[in-house]
Amino acid sequence: MQVCLVVAIIIGILAGVCIAVTLAILAGGWLVNWMFPTISYEFASIRVHSRFKHKCVLRALHLT
């Protein structure tokens, strides 16, 4: 019972993080598209995602 509860909590946290990252990528793409209307929304989202991923990798390397 306790193991199931812990697993459910961990899955809930991971799902929340995935949703937050997805919303941040979409919001970033929307913001870039709003500031630079000539750039396609898909390209803006990919560009924001690449920068976010790069920052995460740098943070991970810094922590090790």
C-alpha positions as a Python dict, from the first residue, in 0.01 Angstrom:
ca = {
    (1, 'M'): (0, 0, 0),
    (2, 'Q'): (273, 246, 95),
    (3, 'V'): (480, 149, -208),
    (4, 'C'): (183, 217, -437),
    (5, 'L'): (133, 555, -274),
    (6, 'V'): (499, 650, -319),
    (7, 'V'): (495, 536, -682),
    (8, 'A'): (174, 732, -746),
    (9, 'I'): (326, 1046, -592),
    (10, 'I'): (644, 1012, -800),
    (11, 'I'): (442, 959, -1119),
    (12, 'G'): (228, 1261, -1033),
    (13, 'I'): (534, 1479, -981),
    (14, 'L'): (691, 1362, -1309),
    (15, 'A'): (365, 1425, -1496),
    (16, 'G'): (345, 1774, -1346),
    (17, 'V'): (702, 1849, -1453),
    (18, 'C'): (633, 1725, -1807),
    (19, 'I'): (322, 1940, -1831),
    (20, 'A'): (508, 2245, -1697),
    (21, 'V'): (792, 2200, -1947),
    (22, 'T'): (545, 2156, -2233),
    (23, 'L'): (356, 2471, -2134),
    (24, 'A'): (684, 2664, -2103),
    (25, 'I'): (789, 2555, -2453),
    (26, 'L'): (451, 2651, -2600),
    (27, 'A'): (447, 2985, -2417),
    (28, 'G'): (803, 3056, -2528),
    (29, 'G'): (713, 2979, -2888),
    (30, 'W'): (410, 3206, -2864),
    (31, 'L'): (622, 3486, -2716),
    (32, 'V'): (888, 3457, -2986),
    (33, 'N'): (616, 3447, -3252),
    (34, 'W'): (453, 3756, -3100),
    (35, 'M'): (782, 3950, -3096),
    (36, 'F'): (890, 3828, -3442),
    (37, 'P'): (574, 3761, -3645),
    (38, 'T'): (768, 3655, -3955),
    (39, 'I'): (904, 3342, -3778),
    (40, 'S'): (678, 3037, -3797),
    (41, 'Y'): (533, 2922, -3464),
    (42, 'E'): (679, 2571, -3499),
    (43, 'F'): (1030, 2706, -3553),
    (44, 'A'): (994, 2942, -3256),
    (45, 'S'): (882, 2655, -3030),
    (46, 'I'): (1169, 2433, -3143),
    (47, 'R'): (1416, 2717, -3088),
    (48, 'V'): (1287, 2781, -2734),
    (49, 'H'): (1296, 2406, -2661),
    (50, 'S'): (1658, 2384, -2782),
    (51, 'R'): (1763, 2671, -2557),
    (52, 'F'): (1576, 2521, -2260),
    (53, 'K'): (1735, 2181, -2320),
    (54, 'H'): (2080, 2342, -2351),
    (55, 'K'): (2033, 2521, -2017),
    (56, 'C'): (1923, 2196, -1851),
    (57, 'V'): (2231, 2016, -1982),
    (58, 'L'): (2458, 2296, -1861),
    (59, 'R'): (2295, 2289, -1518),
    (60, 'A'): (2332, 1910, -1500),
    (61, 'L'): (2700, 1933, -1593),
    (62, 'H'): (2752, 2209, -1338),
    (63, 'L'): (2600, 1998, -1059),
    (64, 'T'): (2826, 1699, -1127),
}
